[in-house]
Each structure stands twice: as structure tokens, then as C-alpha cells.
């Protein structure tokens, strides 16, 4: 649950939170200012994933309690001031700098797919290949490389790959990823395989392309003011004009895409960061 969702839930007219790729619509009403949760309440309500990272904004991770406190403090300040996001595909920012891979690393984004997916492994391998191919086709500066030899020991501690793709049974999300700034111990993509394969018009390949967008540094498009809902925070800068159909825009957050497919604007955005 994001802080803003918790603030809504703390009012007398609580709204249901939209989790990552949930089919439930996101709350759109402005929160009443009659109660602000403490950090302890916010922390207790925030889903904690493997290795202790917190999951916020649906499918993004925060690696430590200290960073969660900073996230909370920023959101509280904006909430109490009555501010939304700034008036400006968007990239994550860390300490005022773009959160992205070096040109060399971006061409060598190696990964494994855990054997623990069992009978679903082939589906995950194919979904990852489809998702990766979409970004690769958009920019010659990006290349994902599947390393099957690492699958038997596919976890964040395997130095043979940059990141791992591992199964999860949580129902908090279909899949979640990481940002380039995430430490080695947090660089994994977790996937609920059964949910991935039964997501209606959102194809497995498109869902994984969305998650790989995060791994390239891209934020949710719906945190921009034009979306009118689902605001997350201001730690981003715009790369393109607002795109309601972006692959990084949740459809349930006033998005205009029914299938979470990549757009021409998305392709322009990745080229602005990683080259044509």
C-alpha cells in the first residue's frame, strides 16, 4: 500500500488500494485531511517482500527502513502542503541524477530464470524474451541476455548474471522489479506465474516489458499530473510528453491502453536515455 493510499484509508471514506496490475480501479477522490498516519502505521501497512525490501507504488521496491522513512517524509510533506506532482515515458531520479545503467552495462543486462518455476518455467522464459525484445527493438543501446546455465542457482547471489527472475506466491502483485540503483542483493524480478498467465488482455510479454522498464530506470507514467490520480512522488524527470497509453501507465489509473502495449512515445523515451 502506498502512503497516499494509506492516507485515504485513514479517512472515514476509505478507498480500496490498487495493487500492482490489480484489476480493481484505483481510488481517484482527493484525500480528506483529518488524519495522517504515523510512520509506524505506514511501515506496518507496507508489504515487505523477500530480503526485507518494501514494495510501494504497486511494483517498486525500497530496500531499507531508512529509505522508507525518507519516502514517507517526502509524501507527508507534499500531502500536508496540498501539493501534487510538478507540472512537468519518465525516468527515476536518485539524489538528483537519472537512475540508469552505464552505456556498457545497458548492453549486457544478463539474467537467469529459476528452475523453481517448475512447469511454468517455459512460460516465464518466453514472457521475459518477449518483454526484453520490445525494449531492444526500440534502442540499440539496450540488450538483455538470458543465461540458462545460471538457472539452477538463479538468485541474487549468483554473480554470473546481473539479475535473477524468481517465483513468488504472493498475491500482492503479479510481478515486481527493481531500479538500476538497487543494490546487488535486491536485483531480482519476482513473478507470480499463475497470475501472469491469466491476466486477460494484458499479455505476459507486455507485463514483463513493464517490469523490465523499471529495471531500465523508468517510472510509472501515471505519477504525472496529467493522469489525475495514482500520484506517487516527484523523484523523476520527463523524457517525453505525457502518454496515457504508455506501457508504464497502469490502465486502472486513467490509462487509455487496454493491453499494456508499448507505444511510439515509449520508444522515444528509451532512445532519449539509451540512444537510438
VOGU-3710 file (C-alpha; in Angstrom, 3 decimals, decimal comma):
1> xxxxxxxxxx> 0,000/0,000/0,000  1,412/3,399/-0,930  1,418/6,242/1,561  -1,168/8,164/-0,373  -3,414/5,105/-0,386  -2,929/4,752/3,350  -3,862/8,383/3,873  -7,083/7,712/2,039  -7,712/4,566/4,033  -7,277/6,521/7,264
11> xxxxxxxxxx> -10,265/8,717/6,482  -13,895/7,865/7,168  -14,413/7,207/3,473  -11,609/4,712/2,925  -10,945/3,544/-0,633  -9,570/0,195/-1,786  -5,924/0,329/-2,849  -4,977/-0,761/-6,345  -2,026/-3,137/-6,174  0,376/-3,830/-8,995
21> xxxxxxxxxx> -1,646/-4,885/-12,022  -4,740/-5,315/-9,875  -7,976/-5,336/-11,810  -9,557/-3,131/-9,131  -9,829/0,552/-10,132  -7,595/2,995/-8,321  -9,128/5,485/-5,915  -9,492/8,900/-7,519  -11,044/11,075/-4,816  -8,829/13,635/-3,101
31> xxxxxxxxxx> -7,973/12,524/0,449  -9,595/14,249/3,386  -7,094/15,879/5,728  -8,500/14,666/9,028  -5,842/12,146/9,977  -2,264/11,455/8,916  -0,818/8,032/9,763  2,379/7,806/11,747  5,465/6,342/10,126  4,992/3,250/12,289
41> xxxxxxxxxx> 1,472/2,774/10,929  2,642/3,308/7,371  5,547/0,898/7,808  3,277/-1,753/9,320  0,852/-1,483/6,395  3,538/-1,660/3,697  4,054/-5,088/2,177  7,527/-6,480/2,854  8,995/-8,794/0,248  11,854/-11,284/0,285
51> xxxxxxxxxx> 15,178/-9,988/1,619  13,224/-7,406/3,594  12,571/-4,865/0,836  9,356/-2,850/0,947  7,027/-2,790/-2,065  5,487/0,623/-2,781  3,605/2,124/-5,716  2,393/-1,321/-6,679  5,552/-2,946/-8,016  8,531/-0,805/-6,998
61> xxxxxxxxxx> 10,892/-1,663/-4,158  12,520/0,288/-1,340  15,497/-1,500/0,110  15,670/-0,303/3,704  13,682/1,208/6,564  15,801/4,365/6,283  14,768/4,827/2,647  11,155/4,043/3,511  11,302/6,792/6,151  12,602/9,242/3,528
71> xxxxxxxxxx> 9,834/8,180/1,133  7,259/8,687/3,901  8,656/12,087/4,918  8,539/13,377/1,339  4,991/12,176/0,798  3,813/13,616/4,107  5,353/16,999/3,270  3,633/17,072/-0,123  0,343/15,875/1,383  0,292/18,463/4,153
81> xxxxxxxxxx> 1,250/21,235/1,744  -1,515/20,165/-0,602  0,966/19,770/-3,434  0,717/17,299/-6,247  3,481/16,395/-8,676  5,301/19,033/-10,639  3,768/20,362/-13,833  6,330/18,640/-15,919  7,895/7,975/-20,552  9,650/9,448/-17,123
91> xxxxxxxxxx> 12,884/8,263/-15,532  13,571/7,682/-11,848  15,867/10,136/-10,064  18,223/9,366/-7,179  19,985/12,262/-5,439  19,173/14,493/-8,406  20,607/12,164/-11,038  18,958/9,885/-13,576  18,708/6,308/-12,341  20,084/4,428/-15,330
101> xxxxxxxxxx> 22,741/1,927/-16,390  26,041/2,909/-17,928  26,206/2,513/-21,695  28,387/-0,590/-21,287  26,130/-2,248/-18,711  22,947/-1,438/-20,643  24,237/-3,616/-23,488  24,899/-6,523/-21,121  21,791/-6,952/-18,935  22,193/-10,620/-18,129
111> xxxxxxxxxx> 19,586/-12,655/-16,281  18,589/-16,173/-15,332  15,155/-17,781/-14,874  14,849/-20,003/-11,828  14,183/-23,707/-12,222  11,832/-23,297/-9,264  9,150/-22,120/-11,673  8,694/-25,821/-12,450  6,149/-26,481/-15,202  5,672/-22,729/-15,645
121> xxxxxxxxxx> 9,321/-22,063/-16,436  8,927/-22,138/-20,220  6,120/-19,593/-19,964  8,331/-17,279/-17,909  11,295/-17,687/-20,269  9,067/-16,794/-23,214  7,454/-13,838/-21,423  10,865/-12,451/-20,484  12,132/-12,859/-24,037  9,071/-11,052/-25,390
131> xxxxxxxxxx> 9,326/-8,224/-22,863  13,068/-7,766/-23,405  12,693/-7,786/-27,183  10,334/-4,811/-27,052  12,913/-2,567/-25,379  15,759/-3,956/-27,503  13,839/-3,173/-30,689  13,354/0,405/-29,502  17,011/1,108/-28,664  20,227/-0,443/-29,890
141> xxxxxxxxxx> 21,778/0,701/-26,618  19,858/-1,923/-24,639  20,451/-5,669/-24,703  19,058/-8,298/-22,328  20,857/-11,643/-22,373  19,331/-14,816/-20,972  21,939/-17,116/-19,354  20,312/-20,578/-18,971  23,443/-22,044/-17,362  22,680/-19,954/-14,271
151> xxxxxxxxxx> 19,104/-21,206/-13,894  19,911/-23,958/-11,390  21,284/-21,343/-8,984  19,128/-18,412/-10,049  19,193/-15,967/-7,149  20,622/-12,542/-6,401  23,846/-14,054/-5,057  24,727/-15,583/-8,440  27,408/-13,299/-9,859  27,156/-14,933/-13,279
161> xxxxxxxxxx> 24,165/-12,709/-14,049  23,127/-9,124/-13,329  19,699/-10,101/-12,038  17,528/-13,114/-11,365  13,935/-13,928/-12,264  12,374/-15,899/-9,442  8,922/-17,197/-8,468  6,737/-15,805/-5,717  3,417/-16,987/-4,355  2,317/-13,618/-3,004
171> xxxxxxxxxx> -0,949/-12,195/-4,280  0,202/-8,622/-3,567  1,281/-8,283/-7,205  1,650/-10,218/-10,441  5,279/-9,182/-10,840  7,672/-6,636/-9,427  11,124/-5,485/-10,415  13,935/-3,136/-9,322  15,744/0,027/-10,429  19,352/0,325/-11,656
181> xxxxxxxxxx> 20,256/1,947/-8,328  19,088/-1,113/-6,365  21,926/-2,958/-4,598  23,029/-6,348/-5,918  21,107/-8,156/-3,180  17,833/-6,631/-4,402  18,241/-7,101/-8,148  15,571/-9,624/-8,942  12,272/-9,801/-10,767  9,677/-11,737/-8,793
191> xxxxxxxxxx> 6,761/-13,262/-10,671  3,546/-14,997/-9,648  3,474/-17,292/-12,680  -0,156/-18,359/-12,344  -1,331/-14,737/-12,207  0,957/-13,738/-15,064  -0,611/-16,335/-17,316  -4,196/-15,375/-16,504  -4,220/-11,585/-16,844  -6,718/-11,193/-19,657
201> xxxxxxxxxx> -5,791/-8,649/-22,315  -2,500/-7,872/-20,544  -0,234/-10,401/-22,203  2,598/-11,998/-20,205  5,127/-10,403/-22,546  3,693/-6,915/-22,072  3,573/-7,291/-18,295  7,201/-8,371/-18,232  8,120/-5,489/-20,564  6,541/-3,140/-18,000
211> xxxxxxxxxx> 8,662/-4,668/-15,238  11,805/-4,542/-17,364  11,003/-0,877/-17,937  11,518/-0,374/-14,198  14,796/-2,291/-14,394  15,915/0,242/-17,021  15,040/3,121/-14,687  11,581/4,103/-15,930  8,847/5,171/-13,513  5,092/4,793/-13,683
221> xxxxxxxxxx> 3,691/7,280/-16,178  0,586/7,806/-14,042  2,522/9,704/-11,361  2,468/12,660/-13,778  -0,157/15,346/-13,079  -1,996/14,714/-16,337  -3,162/11,311/-15,079  -5,189/12,968/-12,335  -4,798/10,010/-9,977  -2,358/7,462/-8,555
231> xxxxxxxxxx> 0,317/10,099/-7,833  3,420/8,529/-6,257  6,198/11,088/-5,776  8,286/13,724/-7,561  11,555/11,787/-7,945  11,525/11,724/-11,736  12,058/13,873/-14,791  10,029/13,793/-18,032  11,533/12,307/-21,166  8,527/12,737/-23,459
241> xxxxxxxxxx> 5,101/14,378/-23,399  2,559/12,595/-21,171  1,317/9,338/-22,688  -1,818/7,812/-21,151  -1,297/4,681/-23,266  2,315/4,159/-22,149  3,409/0,663/-21,210  4,475/2,219/-17,897  0,950/3,554/-17,190  -1,416/1,370/-15,149
251> xxxxxxxxxx> -4,676/1,078/-17,123  -6,631/1,394/-13,848  -5,023/4,792/-13,198  -6,841/6,622/-16,000  -4,721/4,872/-18,591  -6,032/4,583/-22,144  -4,448/1,258/-23,115  -6,403/-1,965/-22,718  -3,468/-4,295/-23,297  -0,425/-2,551/-21,768
261> xxxxxxxxxx> 1,400/-2,431/-25,089  4,428/-0,295/-25,924  3,805/2,985/-27,716  5,752/5,204/-30,073  6,259/7,609/-27,165  7,733/4,809/-25,033  10,212/4,102/-27,811  11,154/7,769/-27,988  11,653/7,792/-24,222  14,110/4,910/-24,116
271> xxxxxx> 16,079/6,386/-27,003  16,391/9,629/-25,058  18,213/7,703/-22,318  20,000/4,835/-24,055  20,299/6,018/-27,649  18,608/5,039/-30,900
//
